[in-house]
Amino acid sequence: MSADDVRGWVRADLSRFAVPRDVEFVAELPRNATGKVMHRDLRRQ
């Protein structure tokens, strides 16, 4: 799956303003000890 594929899939169901400008793929999501995704750390990777 490419970044264009992701944007196309989102574009099919959401408004134009909701389509992400940038799509980045990461190996794994940063999680805390309880397994919740740490959103603030996503931008730092």
PyMOL commands that set and color helices and strands:
alter all, ss='L'
color gray80, all
select helices_A, chain A and resi 3-13+16-18+39-41
alter helices_A, ss='H'
color red, helices_A
deselect
rebuild
show_as cartoon
